[in-house]
Amino acid sequence: MRGAQEALERYGLTETSDGFALTLKGFQRASRRALDLRKQGDPEAIRVLALPPDDPLRWEYARCLQIDSFVSEVHHSEI
């Protein structure tokens, strides 16, 4: 369980009763990943990055990116 908690912190996520919440650190990390995706021509990243940083949709996109990365790491490392 310790490994999973460390991974959550690394991705800027916290567990809530409804699932996962994104921290500011997680938003910043996801924003950097979205920039990379935009450079690769990802249409969703292009649309979302055109939104203001405080737009709830941009935060939800960032949260989804971080959850995806977290789940992938947990799955591959079998934490």
C-alpha positions in Angstrom: 0.0 0.0 0.0 2.9 2.3 0.7 4.0 2.1 -3.0 0.5 3.1 -4.2 0.5 6.1 -1.8 3.9 7.2 -3.1 2.6 6.9 -6.7 -0.5 9.0 -5.8 1.7 11.7 -4.4 4.1 11.5 -7.5 1.1 12.1 -9.8 -0.5 14.8 -7.6 -3.6 12.8 -6.8 -5.4 12.3 -3.5 -8.1 9.7 -2.8 -11.5 10.9 -1.9 -14.8 9.2 -1.3 -15.7 9.9 -4.9 -12.5 8.7 -6.5 -9.4 10.8 -7.1 -8.9 14.6 -6.7 -6.1 16.5 -8.4 -3.6 18.7 -6.5 -1.9 21.7 -7.9 1.2 19.7 -8.4 -0.8 17.1 -10.3 -2.3 19.9 -12.5 1.1 21.3 -13.3 2.5 17.9 -14.1 -0.5 17.0 -16.3 -0.2 20.4 -18.1 3.4 19.6 -19.1 2.2 16.2 -20.4 -0.7 17.9 -22.3 1.9 20.3 -23.9 3.8 17.3 -25.1 0.6 15.7 -26.5 -0.2 19.0 -28.2 3.2 19.0 -29.9 2.4 15.5 -31.2 -0.9 16.9 -32.7 -3.3 15.4 -30.2 -6.6 17.2 -31.0 -8.0 16.8 -27.4 -4.9 18.4 -25.9 -5.0 21.2 -28.5 -8.6 22.0 -27.5 -8.1 21.7 -23.8 -5.0 23.8 -23.7 -6.8 26.6 -25.5 -9.0 26.9 -22.4 -8.1 29.2 -19.5 -6.1 27.4 -16.7 -9.0 27.9 -14.2 -11.5 26.3 -16.5 -13.1 23.2 -14.8 -12.8 21.2 -18.1 -9.1 21.8 -18.2 -8.7 20.6 -14.6 -10.8 17.5 -15.4 -8.7 16.7 -18.4 -5.6 17.1 -16.3 -7.1 14.8 -13.6 -7.8 12.1 -16.2 -4.3 12.3 -17.6 -2.9 11.8 -14.1 -5.3 9.0 -13.2 -4.3 7.3 -16.5 -0.6 7.6 -15.7 -1.1 6.4 -12.1 -3.2 3.4 -13.1 -0.6 2.5 -15.8 2.2 2.6 -13.3 0.4 0.6 -10.7 -0.6 -2.0 -13.3 2.9 -2.3 -14.7 4.6 -2.4 -11.3 1.9 -4.5 -9.6 1.9 -2.2 -6.6 
